[in-house]
Amino acid sequence: MKKKLLIVAVAITGLLTVLIFATEKNIPDTPLLSLNEITRKDFLESTKAIIYLSTTADQDIDNKGLSYSVFVKDDHSVQTFAMKGLELGSIAAGNDQILLEDKNSIYLLGDRTKKFEMENPQYTGERTGYLPDSNVFFSIYNTGFVENGYSSEIRYGNSADFQVDTIPYYIAASGTTDNSIEILTQDFEKDQFHLKEVTFNNKLNVKDITAIQTESTENMQVLAPILSDESYYYMVLSTIISDTSETVSLIRIHRESLKQDTFEFINYKDADLTATIPYNYKNSAAIHNDKLFYINGLGDVYSFQLPTTSVKKEFSLKDADHSAVRHNEETCFKSGKLYVLRHSADKKASYYLESYSLDNGKLIDSTTIKGLDTLITSSNNKKVYSYDLKVLK
């Protein structure tokens, strides 16, 4: 009898905890996963993809910002884990583990599941990733201006421990290799971009590689992650000519000589330049089979042939919207495919996941995601936006 009463008491306490938590966090009326559920060893085995949603930093003034890690399952349904907010937060995968993050915490899911509480909150993410050569997960944040300049904090570690350090620069773009993080820093006083390398050898090391040869950074923006191969670093930057004209260039830097070459990539004329902006700068380009692929906000996929430097429009997304309106679309390059989180108001479930072959541009698969639209539109007085897509299989 005592055991039954204890079970009932625990159940009531658990229900009250969920209700209080949901009220405080403005969580919509949708089933939410507990920390125990997402840390099961077999949880990720039935997960096809993960989508990161969060409120913006300005919605966290009341300390009630929130984020969701949305797990798209093999049966196309979604399961959701609620966290605190982190604008531009993202997900990293490596070593059979997944890194999730919010303003105060790092979660590692998988065989060695851990939650790490961080002392200082963060509000704006830059990039997460995993460096296999050093077995290090990391997350970088554009923390803000400080007395002597700018501070970008970085959390890094693995299942054993996580540390926090500072990169004393504003980061305009970033990318990873197996053993390093490449960052493009912007010096506003000197009006320059600098390419730097971040490595971990018992401690954080930041090495300056070279300054980018541009007359000015004032009308320039970075459109893609920093990519690299054995010989070169690659960056996609645009220069605004007018309200309707823009030149997109690809900058190539030789790893040893540091010689820089600039190639004309795309020219926009009489265009809505807002509509051409990629769905996500951090996931808009990748290298596959000696080609650098880049997708813009119009759904057009371009390639840059690495051996010949020729440029080609490879293919376009099916029925891509050419307006500047965004509906939480995301992109992810993986294993010779381009995955795209798409939206259509004409569908009963308005969000779906497509995959395209980078080899021939053909649509491989289109899968409806059940319940994502409800989650995005039902967050009470808070508005969440997508900031990352990771496809696991």
N, C-alpha and C positions, 0 to 999 in steps of 0.2 A: 504493500500500500504506500509506504514511504517513497519507494522507487517511482511509482506512478505519479505521485504528487510532485516529486522532483522533476520528472520529465515535463509535466504540464507547466511548472514554474519556469523551467529553462525555455520552453517554447514561447511562453508569454513574454518573457524578458527579451528573447531574440526578436519577436515581432515588434515590440516597443522600440527596440534599438533601431530596427530597419525603418520604422515610421518616423522616428525622431531624426535619424540620419537623412532620410529622404526630404523631410521638411527643411532641415537646415541647409541642405545642399541644392535645393530646388530641383531635385531629380524627378524626371517624368515618371508616370505610372507605367513602368515597363520592368520586366524581371531583371534583376541585377545579380551578378555573380559575387560571391564572397571571396575573400583572399584565400581561404582554404580550397575553394573550388578551382581557382585558376592555378594554384600551386600543385595540383595533382600531377603526377608524372606523366599520365596519359592524356592530359588535357589538350596539349598542342597537336597530338597525333591526328585529331579530327578537325583541325583548324586549317582552312585553305588560305586565308588572308587576315590581316589586321588593319583596321582603319583607326586613325587617331583623330578625335574631335576635341575641341576645347573652346571655352569662352576666350574673348580677347582680354588683354591685360587691364584695360580700363574698366572691365566688368568685375575686376577683383578688388576694387577699392573697399568694398564691404567685407572682404575676406571670404566671399561666398562664390568665387569663381569655381568652375568645375570642368573636368575633362572626362572623356570616355575612351577606353580601349575597346573597340568593337571587333569581336572575333567572328569572322564569317566562317561558318562551319561547312562541312562537306555536303550537307543537305540544303545549303543556300540560306539557312536561317542565321540569325545573329544572336550572340550572347554578349553581354555588356558588363564591363567592370568600371565602376565609377571612382574617380580620383579627384584631387584638387586641380585647379586650372593651371594651364601653362600655354600661353600663346606661342604658336610656332613650335610646339613640342613635337617629338617624333619617336620612332621605334627603331631599334637595331636588332639584327639577328646574327648569331655566330656561335660556334661550338655547341650546337644543339640547345642553345639558350636564346631567350628573347629579353631585351631590355625595354621596360616601360618606364615612364617618368611623369612626375608632376612637379609642382613648384617646390615641394618639400621632400620628395622621396625618389629613390631609385628602386625598381623592382627587377629582379632577375628570375625569369620563369624557366623551368626545365628540370633536369635531374638534380641540380643543386640550387633550388629555389631559395632566394633571400630577399628581404626588404631592408633597405638602408635609409635611415632617417638623416636628412641633411640639415646642418645647423642654420645656414642662411637660405632663405627662400629665393627663387628665381621667377622671373615673370615673362621672359622672352627667350625662346630657344633659338639655336643656330643649326646644330647638326649633332646627331648621335651616330655611333658606328662601332665597329669591332675590328681590332687589328690582330689577325691570327698569329703573326710571328711573335708577338709579345703577350698574347692572350689577355688583351686589355679591351674592355668596353669603355666608351667615353661619351660624354654629352657636354657640348659647349653652349654657353649662353652669352648673348649680348647684354651684359649686366647694366652698363650705363656709364655716364661721365663721372669721373672722380676728380679730386683736387689737381692731380698732375697729368690728367689726360683722360683716357678711356680704359675701362676694365671689361674684359670678357672672361668670366670664370669658367672653369672646366672641372667636371666631376669625372674621375676615372678609376678603374679597378676591375675586379672580377668577384667571384663568389667569396674569396677570402676577405676582401676589404675594399672600400672605396675612399679615395682621397679627393681633396678639393685644392685647386691651385688657380693662379691668375695668368691670363695672357693679356698683356697691357696694350691691347690694340682694338680698334673697331674692325670687325670682320665683315667684309662685303660678300665673300663667297668662301666655300671650303670643299674639300674632297678627301678621299682616303686611298691609300695603297695597303699592301699587306702589313707594312711596318711603320707607317707614318700618316700624319694628317697634313694636308696642304691647305694653307689659308691664304686668302688674298686680303691684306689689310689696307685700309684707306687712311691716309694722313691728310686731314682736312687743311692743316696749316700749310703744308708743302704742296698740296694738291697733287698727290701721287698715290698710286697703287704699289704695294710691295708683295711679292710672292715669298712666303715663309714656310718652313717645314717644322712640324711639331712631332717629337719622338719621346718615347718613355724608356729610360735606362736607369731604373731605380728611382728616377725623378723626372720631372717635366723639363724638356729642353726645347727651346725655340731658336731656330737658325734662319737667318736672313739669306734668301737665295738671290733675288735680284729685284730691282725696280722695274715696273712695266713702262715701256716707252710710249707714253701718250702725252700729248700737249697739255691736256687738262682732263680732270675727272668730273668736271662740273655737269656736263650733259651726258655722262656715260652711266650705264647700269649693267650689272652682270646678270646674265640670263640663264646660267647653267652651273652645275657643280664643276669644280676643277677636276679634269681627267688627266690621266697619264699612262704612258707605256714605258718600255725599256729605254726609249730614246728621248721622248719629249713630254712636256707639260702642255695641256691644251685648255684654253679659256674662251668662252663665248661672251662677247661684250657688244653692247649696242651704243650708238651715238645718235642722239636726237638732233635732227636737222631743223625740223619745224614741228608744228602741231600735228601734221599729217605725214611727215617724212622721217624715216629712220634707216640707218645703215647698221646691219648686224655683221660683225667681223669675228673671225676666229684667229686668236693669237696662239702661236706655237713657239715654245721656248725649248731649245736644246738643253738637255740635262747637264752635259759637260762643258760645252763652250758658252752656254747661256745666250747664244745668238737668238734673236727674236725675229719672227716673220709674221706678217699680218695678211690674212686672206679675206677677201670679200666673200661673205657667206649668203646673206639675204638682204635685199633692198625693199623697203616698203614705201610706196608713194600714194598719196591721196587715200590714206588708210586710217582707220580708227586704231591708233597705236595701243590703246588700252586693251583692245580685243586681241592683239598679237602677243600679249604677255603670257608666258607659259602658265599652265595650271599650278605648277609648283617649281620654283627655281631649283630647289634642292634635288629634284628627281626628273629633270627635263632632258638629260643627255646621258649617253653611255657609249662605250666602244665595243664593237662586235665584228669579228671577221674583217679586221683591217679597215673598218669604217667607224667614224664617229657619227652617231645618230642624235638628232635634236628634234624635239616636238614643240611647236609654238602653241599659242592659245587659240589658233584657228583650227587646230587638229591636223596641221600639215607636218609631215615628218621629212626632214632633210638629212642628207648624208654628206660627209666630207671624207673622201677617199684618202686614207693616211699615206699610202705610197705615192699617189699621183697628185694629190691636193685638189682634185676635181670635186665640184659640188653638184648635187642632184636632189631634186624633190622626189623622194622615194614613193610615198603614198600618203593618203589622207584618211582620217577616221571616217567611218560611215555616218552620214547625216550629222556632221559636226556643226554646232552652232557657231556662227561667225560674229555674234554680238559680244559686247563687253560684259554682259551679265554672266555671273558665275553661280553654279549650283553645287559647290563642293566637289567638283571634279578633281581627280588626282591621277597621277601616272606613276608607273613603276617598271623599270627595265630589269628583266631577269632571264638568264639562260636563253638568249636569242629571241626573246619575246618582249613585246610592249604590252603591258597591262594598263587598262584605263578604267577608272571609276567614272561611269557615265550617269547622266540624269535625263529623264524624259517625262514631261508632265502628262503625256498621252498613255503612259503605262500604268497599270493598276498599282504595282509596286514600282515607284519612279526611279529607283537606283538599280543599276546593273553593272556587272564587271565584264569587260571585253578583253580579249587577248588577240594580238596581231603578230604574225611572223615577221621578223626583221629581214629575213632572207628573201621573201617574195611580197610582203605587204598585205597578204591575205588575212581576212578575219578568220581566226581559228575557232573561237568560242565566245558565246554571249550568255551570261548567267544572271538571272534576276536575284537581287539580294532582298530577302524578305524582312521587313521591319525597320530598315535603316531610315526610311523617310519619316516614319512615326517618331523615332528617337530624335531626329534632327529638329523636328517642328514642335515637339511637345515639352520643351525644357522650361516651362512656366515663364518667369520673367527674365530668364537668361537665354542668350542666343549662342549656340555653338557652331563652329566652323571646322571643316576638315583641314588637317595640316600634314597628314602623311598616310601613305598606303604601303604596306609590305606584303608581298605575296610569298607564302612559305612553300607552296607546292602547286 
